[in-house]
Amino acid sequence: MNPLYLIPVVLVIAGIAFMVYMNKKHSAVKDEIDLEVERKNYENYKNELLHEDFSQIVQWMKGKPIDAFTSASVPQSTLSKVAEIASTGLKNVALSAVGLKLRNIETDCFWVLSGNDLHFFRTDTVGELDEHIVFDNFRIEEAQLHYGGTLKTQAAIYLQSSEAYLPKTHIITFNIEGAPLPLEIHDRLNYIVDPLDILNVKKQFLTRAKYQVVGEKFIVILQNKFDHLKSV
């Protein structure tokens, strides 16, 4: 028998063995992470991430205080509505009043709570700042907040085993000159595994924990500042 025929079999067996090993390691490391303990480190994690992984947000805020921050997104329903309006050749005056450039492109977005203002940042496809919108106290006082469930735009991408990592959303809807503008608030910062950390399962879990601890605190701080947003 030509030994070359055995190569695919060996590769398959090696691949299965590697998957079994990684799954065991995955479970062992996951059991080591206690989110309740990690949540006590919120302030340290927030400052750490703002100086390291998300230092661009500090630059975008230009010295303004950052009380809380997390990831964001534009609901597909909003994108569809804007696309429909654009196809008819009409201009959405209400949306353009706040300058929001809604495009059907998945790029990183962020929320920052600074004092009584909410800052919405949208990046372009290379991560550079594309849009910065400030919703002041007046806009927030007229806004509504409700739970939006798992982020729908990502739900079909992940396996069921990874569902725990999907962000849960709250939808904050602003009244822009009589027109509703819904935007999504994530309960964790968007985490993309660094290719260099593929085998470093412990680092992945610790990073995910930090991203969740910092992101989930956003809604709590927002609702404590704006009491009317607690009815969700």
C-alpha atoms as a printed R data frame, in Angstrom:
    type eleno elety resid chain resno       x      y      z
1   ATOM     1    CA   MET     A     1   0.000  0.000  0.000
2   ATOM     2    CA   ASN     A     2   1.308  3.416 -0.923
3   ATOM     3    CA   PRO     A     3   2.016  5.260  2.372
4   ATOM     4    CA   LEU     A     4   0.880  8.502  0.753
5   ATOM     5    CA   TYR     A     5  -2.698  7.243  1.001
6   ATOM     6    CA   LEU     A     6  -2.344  7.226  4.788
7   ATOM     7    CA   ILE     A     7  -1.555 10.941  5.024
8   ATOM     8    CA   PRO     A     8  -5.205 12.137  4.853
9   ATOM     9    CA   VAL     A     9  -6.198  9.555  7.481
10  ATOM    10    CA   VAL     A    10  -3.396 10.661  9.802
11  ATOM    11    CA   LEU     A    11  -4.373 14.310  9.344
12  ATOM    12    CA   VAL     A    12  -8.007 13.588 10.173
13  ATOM    13    CA   ILE     A    13  -7.068 11.637 13.301
14  ATOM    14    CA   ALA     A    14  -4.663 14.393 14.367
15  ATOM    15    CA   GLY     A    15  -7.362 17.019 13.795
16  ATOM    16    CA   ILE     A    16  -9.896 15.123 15.913
17  ATOM    17    CA   ALA     A    17  -7.343 14.599 18.693
18  ATOM    18    CA   PHE     A    18  -6.514 18.309 18.654
19  ATOM    19    CA   MET     A    19 -10.199 19.263 18.871
20  ATOM    20    CA   VAL     A    20 -10.745 16.926 21.827
21  ATOM    21    CA   TYR     A    21  -7.689 18.386 23.576
22  ATOM    22    CA   MET     A    22  -8.793 21.999 22.976
23  ATOM    23    CA   ASN     A    23 -12.344 21.259 24.149
24  ATOM    24    CA   LYS     A    24 -11.033 19.810 27.420
25  ATOM    25    CA   LYS     A    25  -8.712 22.767 27.889
26  ATOM    26    CA   HIS     A    26 -11.563 25.122 27.028
27  ATOM    27    CA   SER     A    27 -13.814 23.600 29.712
28  ATOM    28    CA   ALA     A    28 -11.072 23.583 32.345
29  ATOM    29    CA   VAL     A    29 -10.168 27.243 31.842
30  ATOM    30    CA   LYS     A    30 -13.822 28.310 31.669
31  ATOM    31    CA   ASP     A    31 -14.440 26.767 35.098
32  ATOM    32    CA   GLU     A    32 -11.587 28.860 36.519
33  ATOM    33    CA   ILE     A    33 -13.235 32.175 35.603
34  ATOM    34    CA   ASP     A    34 -15.634 33.533 38.229
35  ATOM    35    CA   LEU     A    35 -17.490 36.494 36.728
36  ATOM    36    CA   GLU     A    36 -18.720 37.637 40.126
37  ATOM    37    CA   VAL     A    37 -15.111 38.020 41.234
38  ATOM    38    CA   GLU     A    38 -14.153 39.643 37.936
39  ATOM    39    CA   ARG     A    39 -16.948 42.214 38.281
40  ATOM    40    CA   LYS     A    40 -15.239 43.607 41.373
41  ATOM    41    CA   ASN     A    41 -12.400 44.727 39.104
42  ATOM    42    CA   TYR     A    42 -14.608 46.932 36.914
43  ATOM    43    CA   GLU     A    43 -12.756 50.205 37.458
44  ATOM    44    CA   ASN     A    44  -9.350 48.634 36.914
45  ATOM    45    CA   TYR     A    45 -10.528 46.822 33.782
46  ATOM    46    CA   LYS     A    46 -12.188 49.953 32.393
47  ATOM    47    CA   ASN     A    47  -9.024 52.011 32.792
48  ATOM    48    CA   GLU     A    48  -6.853 49.194 31.465
49  ATOM    49    CA   LEU     A    49  -8.935 48.731 28.307
50  ATOM    50    CA   LEU     A    50  -9.142 52.482 27.676
51  ATOM    51    CA   HIS     A    51  -5.357 52.740 27.806
52  ATOM    52    CA   GLU     A    52  -4.668 49.594 25.807
53  ATOM    53    CA   ASP     A    53  -7.241 47.806 23.629
54  ATOM    54    CA   PHE     A    54  -9.527 50.831 23.123
55  ATOM    55    CA   SER     A    55  -7.152 53.783 23.423
56  ATOM    56    CA   GLN     A    56  -8.693 55.264 20.256
57  ATOM    57    CA   ILE     A    57 -11.834 56.093 22.266
58  ATOM    58    CA   VAL     A    58  -9.789 58.307 24.596
59  ATOM    59    CA   GLN     A    59  -8.462 60.145 21.542
60  ATOM    60    CA   TRP     A    60 -11.940 60.556 20.072
61  ATOM    61    CA   MET     A    61 -13.272 61.991 23.345
62  ATOM    62    CA   LYS     A    62 -10.576 64.706 23.329
63  ATOM    63    CA   GLY     A    63 -10.212 65.003 27.094
64  ATOM    64    CA   LYS     A    64 -13.877 64.576 28.027
65  ATOM    65    CA   PRO     A    65 -14.544 62.179 30.929
66  ATOM    66    CA   ILE     A    66 -15.531 58.596 30.163
67  ATOM    67    CA   ASP     A    67 -18.000 57.310 32.754
68  ATOM    68    CA   ALA     A    68 -18.743 54.073 30.873
69  ATOM    69    CA   PHE     A    69 -18.315 52.630 27.400
70  ATOM    70    CA   THR     A    70 -19.305 49.587 25.387
71  ATOM    71    CA   SER     A    71 -19.875 48.337 21.855
72  ATOM    72    CA   ALA     A    72 -22.839 49.392 19.725
73  ATOM    73    CA   SER     A    73 -24.549 48.609 16.450
74  ATOM    74    CA   VAL     A    74 -27.258 49.850 14.126
75  ATOM    75    CA   PRO     A    75 -30.301 47.526 14.020
76  ATOM    76    CA   GLN     A    76 -30.953 45.823 10.705
77  ATOM    77    CA   SER     A    77 -34.467 47.267 10.782
78  ATOM    78    CA   THR     A    78 -32.994 50.757 10.801
79  ATOM    79    CA   LEU     A    79 -30.660 49.933  7.938
80  ATOM    80    CA   SER     A    80 -33.544 48.456  5.928
81  ATOM    81    CA   LYS     A    81 -35.678 51.530  6.563
82  ATOM    82    CA   VAL     A    82 -32.931 53.886  5.431
83  ATOM    83    CA   ALA     A    83 -32.238 51.736  2.372
84  ATOM    84    CA   GLU     A    84 -35.927 51.888  1.456
85  ATOM    85    CA   ILE     A    85 -35.975 55.661  1.831
86  ATOM    86    CA   ALA     A    86 -32.812 55.979 -0.253
87  ATOM    87    CA   SER     A    87 -34.286 53.795 -3.005
88  ATOM    88    CA   THR     A    88 -37.204 56.207 -3.384
89  ATOM    89    CA   GLY     A    89 -34.869 59.164 -3.743
90  ATOM    90    CA   LEU     A    90 -36.192 60.799 -0.575
91  ATOM    91    CA   LYS     A    91 -34.067 62.320  2.177
92  ATOM    92    CA   ASN     A    92 -34.605 61.403  5.794
93  ATOM    93    CA   VAL     A    93 -34.397 64.865  7.327
94  ATOM    94    CA   ALA     A    94 -34.771 63.550 10.868
95  ATOM    95    CA   LEU     A    95 -31.840 61.171 10.599
96  ATOM    96    CA   SER     A    96 -29.633 63.638  8.770
97  ATOM    97    CA   ALA     A    97 -30.315 66.123 11.561
98  ATOM    98    CA   VAL     A    98 -27.988 64.135 13.778
99  ATOM    99    CA   GLY     A    99 -25.640 63.344 10.917
100 ATOM   100    CA   LEU     A   100 -25.846 59.556 11.149
101 ATOM   101    CA   LYS     A   101 -24.329 57.868  8.118
102 ATOM   102    CA   LEU     A   102 -26.194 54.582  7.990
103 ATOM   103    CA   ARG     A   103 -24.690 52.112  5.578
104 ATOM   104    CA   ASN     A   104 -25.213 48.407  5.254
105 ATOM   105    CA   ILE     A   105 -21.638 47.675  6.323
106 ATOM   106    CA   GLU     A   106 -20.695 45.887  9.524
107 ATOM   107    CA   THR     A   107 -18.128 48.126 11.192
108 ATOM   108    CA   ASP     A   108 -17.269 48.670 14.837
109 ATOM   109    CA   CYS     A   109 -19.437 51.111 16.776
110 ATOM   110    CA   PHE     A   110 -19.154 52.313 20.364
111 ATOM   111    CA   TRP     A   111 -21.144 54.082 23.050
112 ATOM   112    CA   VAL     A   112 -19.537 56.399 25.576
113 ATOM   113    CA   LEU     A   113 -21.410 57.946 28.494
114 ATOM   114    CA   SER     A   114 -19.784 61.231 29.475
115 ATOM   115    CA   GLY     A   115 -21.608 63.247 32.097
116 ATOM   116    CA   ASN     A   116 -25.138 63.814 30.745
117 ATOM   117    CA   ASP     A   117 -24.174 63.108 27.133
118 ATOM   118    CA   LEU     A   118 -24.177 59.908 25.123
119 ATOM   119    CA   HIS     A   119 -21.542 59.679 22.396
120 ATOM   120    CA   PHE     A   120 -22.067 57.299 19.486
121 ATOM   121    CA   PHE     A   121 -18.983 56.441 17.449
122 ATOM   122    CA   ARG     A   122 -18.979 54.580 14.155
123 ATOM   123    CA   THR     A   123 -15.791 53.444 12.428
124 ATOM   124    CA   ASP     A   124 -15.036 52.760  8.792
125 ATOM   125    CA   THR     A   125 -13.830 49.443  7.387
126 ATOM   126    CA   VAL     A   126 -10.254 50.050  8.545
127 ATOM   127    CA   GLY     A   127 -11.201 51.089 12.078
128 ATOM   128    CA   GLU     A   128 -10.836 54.849 11.641
129 ATOM   129    CA   LEU     A   129 -13.459 57.181 13.083
130 ATOM   130    CA   ASP     A   130 -16.203 57.751 10.520
131 ATOM   131    CA   GLU     A   131 -18.997 59.338 12.549
132 ATOM   132    CA   HIS     A   132 -19.316 60.920 15.992
133 ATOM   133    CA   ILE     A   133 -22.789 61.844 17.215
134 ATOM   134    CA   VAL     A   134 -23.594 63.382 20.582
135 ATOM   135    CA   PHE     A   135 -27.018 62.833 22.134
136 ATOM   136    CA   ASP     A   136 -27.392 65.466 24.833
137 ATOM   137    CA   ASN     A   137 -29.471 65.405 28.008
138 ATOM   138    CA   PHE     A   138 -32.565 66.667 26.145
139 ATOM   139    CA   ARG     A   139 -32.396 63.807 23.607
140 ATOM   140    CA   ILE     A   140 -31.796 61.208 26.313
141 ATOM   141    CA   GLU     A   141 -34.700 62.446 28.456
142 ATOM   142    CA   GLU     A   142 -37.023 61.746 25.510
143 ATOM   143    CA   ALA     A   143 -35.437 58.389 24.685
144 ATOM   144    CA   GLN     A   144 -36.845 54.950 25.436
145 ATOM   145    CA   LEU     A   145 -34.945 51.786 26.315
146 ATOM   146    CA   HIS     A   146 -35.939 48.152 25.994
147 ATOM   147    CA   TYR     A   147 -34.236 44.773 25.953
148 ATOM   148    CA   GLY     A   148 -33.453 43.575 22.452
149 ATOM   149    CA   GLY     A   149 -32.186 40.032 23.019
150 ATOM   150    CA   THR     A   150 -29.206 38.432 21.286
151 ATOM   151    CA   LEU     A   151 -27.581 40.512 18.574
152 ATOM   152    CA   LYS     A   152 -29.483 39.306 15.528
153 ATOM   153    CA   THR     A   153 -26.939 40.281 12.885
154 ATOM   154    CA   GLN     A   154 -24.423 37.845 14.395
155 ATOM   155    CA   ALA     A   155 -26.717 35.036 15.509
156 ATOM   156    CA   ALA     A   156 -26.412 33.048 12.277
157 ATOM   157    CA   ILE     A   157 -22.620 33.234 12.178
158 ATOM   158    CA   TYR     A   158 -21.858 31.343 15.371
159 ATOM   159    CA   LEU     A   159 -22.356 27.731 16.349
160 ATOM   160    CA   GLN     A   160 -24.839 27.010 19.112
161 ATOM   161    CA   SER     A   161 -21.924 26.136 21.413
162 ATOM   162    CA   SER     A   162 -20.685 29.709 21.069
163 ATOM   163    CA   GLU     A   163 -24.024 31.345 21.829
164 ATOM   164    CA   ALA     A   164 -22.848 32.325 25.313
165 ATOM   165    CA   TYR     A   165 -20.332 34.681 23.717
166 ATOM   166    CA   LEU     A   166 -22.896 36.565 21.655
167 ATOM   167    CA   PRO     A   167 -23.688 40.069 22.915
168 ATOM   168    CA   LYS     A   168 -27.113 40.723 24.359
169 ATOM   169    CA   THR     A   169 -28.559 44.073 23.414
170 ATOM   170    CA   HIS     A   170 -30.665 46.894 24.738
171 ATOM   171    CA   ILE     A   171 -32.234 49.165 22.150
172 ATOM   172    CA   ILE     A   172 -32.303 52.866 22.893
173 ATOM   173    CA   THR     A   173 -34.714 54.785 20.675
174 ATOM   174    CA   PHE     A   174 -34.301 58.515 20.261
175 ATOM   175    CA   ASN     A   175 -36.969 60.907 19.053
176 ATOM   176    CA   ILE     A   176 -35.357 62.886 16.244
177 ATOM   177    CA   GLU     A   177 -37.823 65.562 15.169
178 ATOM   178    CA   GLY     A   178 -40.709 63.114 15.413
179 ATOM   179    CA   ALA     A   179 -38.906 60.175 13.789
180 ATOM   180    CA   PRO     A   180 -37.671 57.216 15.886
181 ATOM   181    CA   LEU     A   181 -33.983 56.377 15.685
182 ATOM   182    CA   PRO     A   182 -33.212 53.018 17.364
183 ATOM   183    CA   LEU     A   183 -29.605 52.067 18.124
184 ATOM   184    CA   GLU     A   184 -28.264 48.991 19.899
185 ATOM   185    CA   ILE     A   185 -26.232 48.882 23.113
186 ATOM   186    CA   HIS     A   186 -24.194 45.700 23.657
187 ATOM   187    CA   ASP     A   187 -23.658 44.082 27.038
188 ATOM   188    CA   ARG     A   188 -19.984 43.470 26.210
189 ATOM   189    CA   LEU     A   189 -17.255 44.861 24.047
190 ATOM   190    CA   ASN     A   190 -16.723 43.192 20.699
191 ATOM   191    CA   TYR     A   191 -13.922 40.621 21.008
192 ATOM   192    CA   ILE     A   192 -11.982 39.269 18.052
193 ATOM   193    CA   VAL     A   193  -9.375 36.672 18.950
194 ATOM   194    CA   ASP     A   194  -5.839 37.660 18.021
195 ATOM   195    CA   PRO     A   195  -4.414 34.945 15.719
196 ATOM   196    CA   LEU     A   196  -1.365 34.838 18.012
197 ATOM   197    CA   ASP     A   197  -3.646 33.851 20.903
198 ATOM   198    CA   ILE     A   198  -5.486 31.008 19.173
199 ATOM   199    CA   LEU     A   199  -3.809 28.418 21.424
200 ATOM   200    CA   ASN     A   200  -3.788 30.626 24.513
201 ATOM   201    CA   VAL     A   201  -7.218 29.669 25.812
202 ATOM   202    CA   LYS     A   202  -6.690 31.215 29.241
203 ATOM   203    CA   LYS     A   203  -5.842 34.606 27.771
204 ATOM   204    CA   GLN     A   204  -8.945 34.429 25.571
205 ATOM   205    CA   PHE     A   205 -11.214 33.755 28.542
206 ATOM   206    CA   LEU     A   206  -9.626 36.449 30.702
207 ATOM   207    CA   THR     A   207 -10.014 38.963 27.872
208 ATOM   208    CA   ARG     A   208 -13.630 37.963 27.282
209 ATOM   209    CA   ALA     A   209 -14.298 38.397 30.998
210 ATOM   210    CA   LYS     A   210 -12.826 41.911 30.994
211 ATOM   211    CA   TYR     A   211 -14.803 42.861 27.891
212 ATOM   212    CA   GLN     A   212 -18.029 41.584 29.444
213 ATOM   213    CA   VAL     A   213 -17.457 43.179 32.853
214 ATOM   214    CA   VAL     A   214 -16.817 46.594 31.302
215 ATOM   215    CA   GLY     A   215 -19.572 46.363 28.692
216 ATOM   216    CA   GLU     A   216 -22.391 45.112 30.913
217 ATOM   217    CA   LYS     A   217 -21.829 47.931 33.404
218 ATOM   218    CA   PHE     A   218 -22.792 50.508 30.784
219 ATOM   219    CA   ILE     A   219 -26.549 49.928 31.078
220 ATOM   220    CA   VAL     A   220 -26.393 49.955 34.885
221 ATOM   221    CA   ILE     A   221 -24.596 53.307 34.974
222 ATOM   222    CA   LEU     A   222 -26.841 54.749 32.248
223 ATOM   223    CA   GLN     A   223 -30.026 53.745 34.088
224 ATOM   224    CA   ASN     A   224 -28.734 55.050 37.402
225 ATOM   225    CA   LYS     A   225 -28.166 58.444 35.773
226 ATOM   226    CA   PHE     A   226 -31.431 58.490 33.798
227 ATOM   227    CA   ASP     A   227 -34.116 56.932 35.960
228 ATOM   228    CA   HIS     A   228 -36.776 56.841 33.227
229 ATOM   229    CA   LEU     A   229 -34.655 54.352 31.269
230 ATOM   230    CA   LYS     A   230 -35.101 51.704 33.979
231 ATOM   231    CA   SER     A   231 -38.503 50.696 32.610
232 ATOM   232    CA   VAL     A   232 -37.342 48.132 30.059
